[in-house]
Amino acid sequence: MQAPYESDAGLQADWETIVNHTRALQQRNGLLLDVHLKLNQRGLSTMTEQRSLSRMYDPTGHASAQALLGPKFSV
């Protein structure tokens, strides 16, 4: 990216500082987004596992009686 103030050394230095900070922030933002996506993927995979899904919620999305009362046992 070319500085719009090439003839002014002071503004040129300020421009370079802005460009360098912007690049650093973009890299940091990318890392934060990557972490956020990984956490969301982990949470989604936990919620969509067939075993945990069938035990926790009924087809309407409400908590199932089995999840509230625990597993049934035959004696």
Helices and strands as residue ranges (DSSP letters): H 9-48, H 50-56, H 65-69
